[in-house]
Amino acid sequence: MAYCLRKGNNYLSNTKPDKMKQLSMALLFIAIFFTACVNRDENGSTDTSNTNFTKSETDSTRGDNPPDSSANQVSATPPDKTSMDFAMKAASGGMMEVEAGKLAQQNAKSDRVKSFGMMMVADHSKANDELKSIAAANNINIPTAMMPQHQKHIDLMTKMKGDAFDKHYIDMMVNDHVKDVDDFKKEANHTNNDAVKSFAAKTLPVLQMHLDSAKAIKSKK
């Protein structure tokens, strides 16, 4: 190191003033550039790991968004007989609505009845799936097939077509949804199981809309 310094001093002493000035400017520029680079690294403005961390905090694929459904809601209170009976009847009735809606799309004469049947399949399939999730989360046994009281309607309508089908189906939809709206209102006001209660309250407006639509179709016949 001492040798280098001595050599450097000898070089500087032998350098002309103009060259000394140019050399001094070059050394000053290098020093400023080096200091700026060090400060940049310390601040982390070019640190790629820091950029990646920030992105991970806002990446929508992290799955931090809250679920859009109450299907997996678990109630702190075990369901009583009233809630269990409601869930069983709602599950069987929901399956009937889906199957009847499929028949309406095949056997009905009126396009309006066919469209109503399509709506029943979509809305009740969604509600059925949600009820299955709630039942599983809250240890509620629900049927996997329709009860006899619901299956008999499907068996009868399978043999019908045209105007006869339209009349029977819409009459049944009005009567059935009157009962459904009443049952769901009662369960929505029942204080035992919060999960089932929430399902009833959420589904009730949809059932009321179905009832209103069925009544409107019936009034035109």
Secondary structure, DSSP 8 states (H G I E B T S, - for coil): -HHHHHHHHHHHHTS-HHHHHHHHHHHHHHHHHHHHHHHHHHHTTT-HHHHHHHHHHH-GGG--S--S-STT---SS---HHHHHHHHHHHHHHHHHHHHHHHHHHHBSSHHHHHHHHHHHHHHHHHHHHHHHHHHHTT----SS--HHHHHHHHHHHT--HHHHHHHHHHHHHHHHHHHHHHHHHHHT--S-HHHHHHHHHHHHHHHHHHHHHHHHHHT-
